[in-house]
């Protein structure tokens, strides 16, 4: 309730009192309500279902948002007055104001004193989308370990604007409830959590993760899962379970640098495939690669990929699962960002189409709840026994107290409420970042158009070296991830990855403006 009240700090005391019943209703809501929205173009009237009493302001704001994004309401146009909407829908003035505050927070509208509210959102200000990657077959390896070290050796520099970290800022996390969950875990666990957990992992946590899989069409049971020390640890076990040194794996390109480096540490060959910035890897490209290379496994981030942010369409996911199943090739799926979606429903992972246990589905709460807890999991399908064995050999078990704390938090139902708030904030951030980049960065910059996650992928002029730009930006305490980190080869030197996983502030705006100025030379 404190967070919601803070979001409307500009309200008068009377308005806040009007909003208290609504805030109390939101705090107890356990599931998202999908409503039908119809906006009459002649007088901007929104048809609201009569039975939707707790989300009236969202009904209003969602309808207006769609009209703004679809350019029915043009940039600069005045919105209906607060009193007009209040009268048309028989709702309070404070409810209408909530809807307008919500849209203003996303950067879609502006308020003008003594005048009213006007459309601010203008997609013409956004840069063009990035192009589909096309890795060349003739490649030369390049050591980028030094670059990765410079960017990530110290996560804790408080005076640096950390556009390089693809995690939510602490202010966006439910720290007080998490602390309470940890204290409850320490009190309830045998020996206060100092003893080993079972090898497969905390049973309560696995049961809640399995229950949540129903949201995306999963049929998981608690015994289908193995807990891990974060998602990267899950991916590591999967790679070790299904490959051996000298094998070739196929990945999207660009791809998260940690996966690339770990694969190389295992002695694996990595084949980077062309990747569309909207839809990801095309199954036809995978099929062609299978005829030319002896591929033993595939690794893809199917929902809001790191770093390009694409979300693979369901039909494409299903075709990919079918193709790999026919060839007996396992798919390691990183679904780390799947819960951070901006649409109405969570996108399905490839695992939801898996009927043979051929997809090893990996995820965690590192991007949504508690990055430092290092709590993740994997549903390895038919490779369960092997993954469980590897976990026993490499770590025996995973942190006892952290698993119990996350399980306890999931059990309270607070996770869904937190996710709704987090998604709203990140969606607003993505719009503000894209607009700022369009305004501040050099003409001709290209940018991804994510529908979830934390990340923007930018393409600058071919002559730009983003590592040199990073070095210059760090002199001004601004950090980002240079593009060359996201390939094992000499690629993406003119690209960079920015995270928008922090609250939008004037300091963030100034940092983006300065970074754009540095990129302009």
DOLO-474755 format. One line per 2 residues: their letters; for each residue z, y, x of C-alpha. Coordinates in pm, whole numbers, plus 50000, padded with zeros to 5 digits. Layout:
DOLO-474755
a) Z,Y,X ~ ...
END
This chain:
DOLO-474755
xx) 50000,50000,50000 ~ 50074,50235,50293
xx) 49722,50190,50430 ~ 49563,50262,50092
xx) 49774,50572,50045 ~ 49681,50693,50393
xx) 49313,50664,50303 ~ 49364,50920,50032
xx) 49589,51160,50217 ~ 49381,51452,50097
xx) 49479,51388,49734 ~ 49734,51609,49562
xx) 50072,51462,49473 ~ 49966,51441,49108
xx) 49652,51249,49202 ~ 49853,51006,49411
xx) 50084,50940,49117 ~ 49781,50869,48899
xx) 49658,50623,49156 ~ 49981,50423,49195
xx) 49902,50175,48914 ~ 49563,50113,49071
xx) 49710,50066,49420 ~ 49963,49815,49287
xx) 49684,49622,49117 ~ 49479,49612,49434
xx) 49774,49484,49636 ~ 49806,49179,49413
xx) 49436,49101,49383 ~ 49347,48769,49550
xx) 48974,48756,49503 ~ 48678,48993,49501
xx) 48546,49084,49157 ~ 48170,49097,49118
xx) 48061,49342,48854 ~ 47726,49431,48706
xx) 47622,49788,48772 ~ 47352,49978,48585
xx) 47281,50342,48668 ~ 47064,50537,48420
xx) 46827,50754,48621 ~ 46813,51036,48365
xx) 47178,51128,48354 ~ 47340,50904,48622
xx) 47552,50709,48374 ~ 47703,50384,48500
xx) 47752,50095,48258 ~ 48087,49932,48329
xx) 48208,49600,48195 ~ 48493,49663,47953
xx) 48704,49386,48100 ~ 48707,49536,48451
xx) 49017,49753,48442 ~ 49142,49718,48800
xx) 48825,49812,48985 ~ 48688,50105,48789
xx) 48654,50332,49089 ~ 48470,50059,49283
xx) 48232,50010,48992 ~ 48152,50381,48998
xx) 48124,50402,49379 ~ 47920,50081,49416
xx) 47667,50198,49158 ~ 47628,50537,49322
xx) 47608,50376,49667 ~ 47314,50158,49562
xx) 47135,50459,49416 ~ 47192,50655,49738
xx) 47083,50377,49973 ~ 46776,50302,49760
xx) 46686,50673,49767 ~ 46710,50714,49390
xx) 46960,50988,49471 ~ 46800,51188,49753
xx) 46971,51353,50051 ~ 47106,51693,49949
xx) 47110,51619,49577 ~ 47422,51713,49385
xx) 47620,51433,49222 ~ 47759,51455,48868
xx) 48076,51661,48845 ~ 48412,51488,48841
xx) 48479,51598,48486 ~ 48136,51482,48368
xx) 48183,51127,48504 ~ 48539,51124,48369
xx) 48415,51211,48022 ~ 48112,50976,48029
xx) 48319,50670,48120 ~ 48649,50759,47953
xx) 48838,50734,48279 ~ 49083,50963,48451
xx) 48978,51239,48687 ~ 49178,51071,48963
xx) 48972,50751,48924 ~ 48649,50946,48966
xx) 48796,51122,49268 ~ 48885,50782,49417
xx) 48522,50676,49382 ~ 48401,50994,49551
xx) 48662,50967,49828 ~ 48544,50609,49884
xx) 48181,50722,49922 ~ 48284,51016,50138
xx) 48476,50781,50367 ~ 48156,50583,50422
xx) 47970,50899,50515 ~ 47741,50869,50211
xx) 47837,51198,50044 ~ 47993,51534,50136
xx) 48222,51761,49937 ~ 48147,52132,49929
xx) 48430,52367,49827 ~ 48378,52533,49490
xx) 48049,52345,49450 ~ 48099,51970,49417
xx) 47973,51654,49588 ~ 47630,51611,49748
xx) 47437,51316,49897 ~ 47474,51309,50274
xx) 47325,50970,50362 ~ 46972,51002,50504
xx) 46813,50685,50647 ~ 46534,50897,50795
xx) 46788,51002,51056 ~ 46837,50642,51169
xx) 46643,50506,51467 ~ 46376,50241,51410
xx) 46484,49876,51416 ~ 46483,49681,51742
xx) 46191,49448,51798 ~ 46191,49068,51810
xx) 46280,48945,52157 ~ 46007,48769,52353
xx) 46147,48599,52665 ~ 45875,48543,52924
xx) 45830,48188,53059 ~ 45811,48322,53416
xx) 46167,48417,53493 ~ 46375,48518,53790
xx) 46748,48470,53787 ~ 46978,48766,53840
xx) 47347,48760,53919 ~ 47528,48988,53673
xx) 47882,48864,53742 ~ 47971,49197,53901
xx) 47855,49386,53592 ~ 48057,49165,53359
xx) 48359,49210,53581 ~ 48328,49588,53576
xx) 48302,49595,53198 ~ 48571,49341,53111
xx) 48818,49309,53398 ~ 49068,49536,53223
xx) 49084,49536,52841 ~ 49397,49752,52831
xx) 49274,50090,52954 ~ 49410,50313,52677
xx) 49225,50625,52796 ~ 48880,50460,52771
xx) 48664,50467,52456 ~ 48610,50092,52428
xx) 48268,50059,52265 ~ 48237,49744,52476
xx) 48495,49533,52286 ~ 48368,49344,51981
xx) 48710,49318,51820 ~ 48889,49523,51553
xx) 49119,49799,51674 ~ 49492,49728,51630
xx) 49514,49999,51363 ~ 49280,49792,51144
xx) 49503,49482,51162 ~ 49799,49392,50936
xx) 50049,49404,51221 ~ 50370,49416,51018
xx) 50285,49111,50800 ~ 50167,48927,51112
xx) 50495,49001,51288 ~ 50681,48869,50985
xx) 50467,48554,50986 ~ 50545,48501,51355
xx) 50920,48541,51299 ~ 50904,48294,51010
xx) 50714,48051,51233 ~ 50973,48071,51509
xx) 51256,48011,51261 ~ 51092,47721,51079
xx) 50937,47526,51368 ~ 51134,47251,51544
xx) 51295,47392,51860 ~ 51169,47736,51755
xx) 50810,47651,51844 ~ 50874,47552,52206
xx) 50754,47193,52156 ~ 50398,47060,52173
xx) 50189,47069,51856 ~ 49992,46754,51769
xx) 49664,46724,51960 ~ 49438,46786,51661
xx) 49633,47101,51579 ~ 49866,47247,51319
xx) 49814,47054,50996 ~ 49891,47351,50768
xx) 49641,47569,50950 ~ 49369,47302,50932
xx) 49434,47254,50562 ~ 49398,47627,50487
xx) 49081,47656,50696 ~ 48936,47360,50507
xx) 49024,47522,50173 ~ 48853,47844,50277
xx) 48535,47651,50356 ~ 48484,47610,49979
xx) 48381,47978,49976 ~ 48062,47895,50166
xx) 47990,47555,50018 ~ 48179,47349,50273
xx) 48331,47013,50194 ~ 48577,47006,50482
xx) 48911,46830,50491 ~ 49197,46916,50722
xx) 49131,46601,50925 ~ 48772,46719,50995
xx) 48902,47006,51211 ~ 49044,47047,51559
xx) 49227,47369,51647 ~ 49138,47549,51970
xx) 49238,47849,52181 ~ 48986,48079,52014
xx) 48620,48029,51929 ~ 48496,48029,52289
xx) 48728,47737,52364 ~ 48582,47551,52064
xx) 48227,47613,52192 ~ 48330,47492,52537
xx) 48461,47161,52400 ~ 48140,47117,52201
xx) 47914,47174,52501 ~ 48117,46929,52710
xx) 48110,46672,52429 ~ 47732,46661,52378
xx) 47578,46748,52716 ~ 47589,46652,53083
xx) 47484,46840,53398 ~ 47107,46887,53415
xx) 47058,46890,53036 ~ 46873,47174,52865
xx) 47017,47366,52571 ~ 46829,47617,52354
xx) 46989,47949,52259 ~ 46891,48273,52090
xx) 46807,48565,52318 ~ 46988,48792,52376
xx) 47306,48589,52338 ~ 47678,48633,52408
xx) 47728,48635,52785 ~ 48036,48409,52777
xx) 47835,48120,52634 ~ 47564,48166,52897
xx) 47807,48169,53187 ~ 48000,47867,53063
xx) 47680,47668,53011 ~ 47576,47746,53368
xx) 47920,47644,53495 ~ 47858,47299,53341
xx) 47529,47269,53529 ~ 47318,47310,53214
xx) 46971,47462,53195 ~ 46942,47734,52931
xx) 46622,47796,52735 ~ 46623,48140,52569
xx) 46423,48158,52245 ~ 46259,48459,52073
xx) 46494,48614,51820 ~ 46414,48842,51527
xx) 46674,49123,51491 ~ 46699,49060,51114
xx) 46656,48683,51070 ~ 46729,48531,51409
xx) 46559,48228,51560 ~ 46260,48094,51367
xx) 46265,47714,51312 ~ 45893,47712,51404
xx) 45981,47852,51747 ~ 46245,47580,51782
xx) 45988,47317,51683 ~ 45743,47441,51946
xx) 46017,47440,52208 ~ 46103,47079,52126
xx) 45747,46974,52207 ~ 45756,47144,52548
xx) 46112,47086,52665 ~ 46364,46803,52664
xx) 46627,46989,52465 ~ 46959,46811,52423
xx) 47142,47066,52206 ~ 47104,47405,52037
xx) 47351,47692,52016 ~ 47309,47971,51759
xx) 47528,48245,51608 ~ 47378,48227,51260
xx) 47583,48497,51082 ~ 47590,48848,51235
xx) 47499,48739,51583 ~ 47647,48883,51899
xx) 47479,49105,52016 ~ 47184,49168,51779
xx) 47375,49133,51451 ~ 47113,48930,51264
xx) 47201,48703,50970 ~ 46975,48400,50935
xx) 46851,48347,50576 ~ 46972,48036,50394
xx) 46625,47882,50376 ~ 46588,47924,50750
xx) 46929,47768,50814 ~ 46846,47470,50596
xx) 46509,47420,50768 ~ 46676,47441,51110
xx) 46939,47181,51020 ~ 46672,46949,50883
xx) 46450,46989,51192 ~ 46729,46921,51441
xx) 46856,46626,51237 ~ 46509,46469,51246
xx) 46507,46493,51626 ~ 46870,46385,51666
xx) 46963,46712,51838 ~ 47311,46853,51766
xx) 47361,47217,51671 ~ 47663,47413,51791
xx) 47713,47691,51536 ~ 47924,47995,51619
xx) 48036,48140,51283 ~ 48288,48379,51432
xx) 48171,48682,51232 ~ 48095,48510,50901
xx) 48394,48660,50716 ~ 48299,49016,50817
xx) 48012,49063,50570 ~ 47914,49385,50393
xx) 47749,49228,50088 ~ 47899,49075,49777
xx) 47934,48719,49904 ~ 47999,48545,50232
xx) 47682,48408,50395 ~ 47662,48031,50426
xx) 47669,47873,50773 ~ 47433,47595,50880
xx) 47730,47360,50841 ~ 47697,47389,50462
xx) 47356,47213,50485 ~ 47477,46942,50724
xx) 47481,46594,50569 ~ 47496,46385,50887
xx) 47772,46551,51091 ~ 47512,46694,51329
xx) 47644,47053,51316 ~ 47950,47146,51520
xx) 48090,47449,51336 ~ 48311,47685,51540
xx) 48517,47985,51428 ~ 48851,48165,51468
xx) 49062,48463,51355 ~ 48992,48654,51677
xx) 48752,48897,51507 ~ 48944,48942,51184
xx) 49319,48904,51227 ~ 49473,48851,51572
xx) 49248,48852,51884 ~ 49541,48795,52119
xx) 49677,48494,51931 ~ 49377,48288,52048
xx) 49369,48070,51736 ~ 49037,47902,51661
xx) 48895,47575,51536 ~ 48594,47348,51525
xx) 48458,47103,51269 ~ 48266,46877,51513
xx) 48121,46636,51258 ~ 48039,46302,51415
xx) 48161,46429,51753 ~ 48522,46466,51631
xx) 48666,46187,51844 ~ 48502,46319,52161
xx) 48613,46680,52103 ~ 48968,46573,52027
xx) 48972,46366,52347 ~ 48844,46659,52554
xx) 49115,46884,52412 ~ 49380,46630,52510
xx) 49243,46609,52865 ~ 49196,46983,52918
xx) 49490,47145,52740 ~ 49693,46867,52570
xx) 49740,47097,52269 ~ 49719,47460,52159
xx) 49987,47728,52116 ~ 50239,47609,51859
xx) 50391,47933,51728 ~ 50062,48125,51696
xx) 49902,47847,51491 ~ 50200,47830,51257
xx) 50205,48209,51218 ~ 49835,48224,51125
xx) 49879,47931,50888 ~ 50172,48107,50723
xx) 49972,48428,50688 ~ 49682,48243,50525
xx) 49924,48072,50289 ~ 50050,48406,50150
xx) 49707,48510,50023 ~ 49721,48834,50221
xx) 49423,48740,50433 ~ 49167,48808,50159
xx) 49322,49145,50080 ~ 49311,49236,50451
xx) 48949,49121,50483 ~ 48840,49339,50192
xx) 48990,49647,50357 ~ 48850,49553,50698
xx) 48499,49501,50561 ~ 48502,49836,50383
xx) 48609,50016,50700 ~ 48355,49842,50921
xx) 48073,49900,50674 ~ 48154,50270,50669
xx) 48173,50271,51049 ~ 47833,50105,51082
xx) 47673,50377,50870 ~ 47842,50657,51061
xx) 47754,50507,51401 ~ 47391,50462,51305
xx) 47363,50816,51180 ~ 47532,50956,51493
xx) 47304,50755,51722 ~ 47001,50884,51534
xx) 47127,51239,51580 ~ 47252,51223,51940
xx) 47045,50965,52129 ~ 46699,51018,52283
xx) 46400,51019,52053 ~ 46242,50674,52034
xx) 46569,50478,52056 ~ 46564,50159,51848
xx) 46866,50004,51682 ~ 46971,49692,51493
xx) 47056,49703,51122 ~ 47354,49468,51082
xx) 47482,49355,50741 ~ 47816,49249,50885
xx) 48013,49212,51206 ~ 48111,49479,51458
xx) 47808,49530,51675 ~ 47502,49750,51722
xx) 47222,49660,51964 ~ 47019,49949,52104
xx) 46687,49961,52287 ~ 46630,50271,52500
xx) 46322,50379,52694 ~ 46185,50107,52923
xx) 46265,50321,53227 ~ 46636,50341,53137
xx) 46877,50119,53329 ~ 47180,50083,53105
xx) 47396,49952,53390 ~ 47349,50282,53571
xx) 47415,50455,53239 ~ 47737,50252,53207
xx) 47853,50361,53552 ~ 47789,50724,53462
xx) 47955,50688,53120 ~ 48269,50536,53274
xx) 48315,50856,53472 ~ 48370,51010,53128
xx) 48593,50722,53011 ~ 48329,50566,52784
xx) 48264,50192,52802 ~ 47987,49981,52651
xx) 47815,49651,52734 ~ 47488,49681,52932
xx) 47210,49462,52792 ~ 47143,49269,53111
xx) 47471,49080,53053 ~ 47322,48898,52756
xx) 47061,48693,52941 ~ 47062,48470,53248
xx) 46743,48637,53357 ~ 46613,48980,53446
xx) 46594,49110,53087 ~ 46728,49379,52853
xx) 46800,49631,53132 ~ 46713,49909,52885
xx) 46938,49774,52608 ~ 47306,49809,52532
xx) 47567,49678,52289 ~ 47810,49909,52106
xx) 48109,49802,51901 ~ 48211,49999,51593
xx) 48535,49807,51543 ~ 48759,50113,51551
xx) 48849,50386,51299 ~ 48596,50670,51283
xx) 48746,50982,51439 ~ 48627,51309,51588
xx) 48691,51154,51931 ~ 48453,50867,51851
xx) 48191,51114,51733 ~ 48229,51321,52052
xx) 48203,51009,52268 ~ 47880,50902,52098
xx) 47742,51254,52136 ~ 47823,51256,52507
xx) 47681,50905,52554 ~ 47361,51013,52382
xx) 47341,51315,52611 ~ 47385,51096,52919
xx) 47116,50857,52792 ~ 46881,51154,52751
x) 46915,51229,53120
END
